[in-house]
């Protein structure tokens, strides 16, 4: 299964369309991401990132919904652990 994770663009560097990158925050974890596939995205925008590439731009409400689902999945995973 492939998983794209939403993140917020904090900064953008690079002039060329293929060398444009950004620092993206994933709930406080910051990673360098290639922005070549989303030339319209800028600082403050939310993007879906898969294997280091931003593959689409999304709105903040949609990003928050995905964050909520991911938090729920983690909680469900924790509930499924049986001691012993």
N, C-alpha and C positions, 0 to 999 in steps of 0.2 A: 504494500500500500504506500502511495506517495502522500506526503503531508506538506502542504503549504502553510506557513505560519505568518500571521499578520505582524507588522512592525511599523513604527513611526520613524520617518526620516528626520534625523537631527541635523545633518550637514551633507553637502554635496561637493565633490571635487572632480576635476577632470573636464577637459574641454571637448574632446572627441566623443562622438556618439557611442563608440565601442569601449572607451576608457573611462566613461563617467561612472563614478562610484559614490556611495554614501554611507555614512554611519547611521545604522538603523537600530532602534531600541526595541527589544522584545521583552516588555515588562521589566525593564531595568538592565537586562543583559544587552550589551552593545556589540554589534558585529559590523564588519565592513561588507557591503553588498554591492554587486554589480547592478547598475541601473540602465543598462543598454536597452532592455525590452520595454522600459517605461519612460520614454524621453519627456513626457508631459509631467512627470512626478517631480515635486520639489520639497523643500524643507517644510515640515509640518504635515505632509501628506502621509497617508497610510498605504502600505503595499503588502501584497502577499509574496512571501519569499520561499523559494524552493531551491535547495542545494546551492545557496549563495547568490542566486539571481532573483531580483524582483521581477515577477511575471505578470502582475496586474496591479492596478491602483484600485483601492476601495475607500468607501467613506468611513468616517470615524465610528458611526453607529454599527456598521457591519463588522468592523474590527473588534469593537467591544463585545458584540454578540459571540464572535469566535473565541475571544479570550474567556468569556463566561463558559462556553462549552468545554474548553480545555481545562478550566478549573474544575468543572463538574466531573470530567473524566478522571482527573487525578484523585478526586475525593472518592469516586466509585472504585478506583483501583485500590485505594487504601482500605475501603470497607471490605473488599474481597479477600484481604489477607487474614488467614486464620492462624492464631498462635499455636506453637507446638509443632 
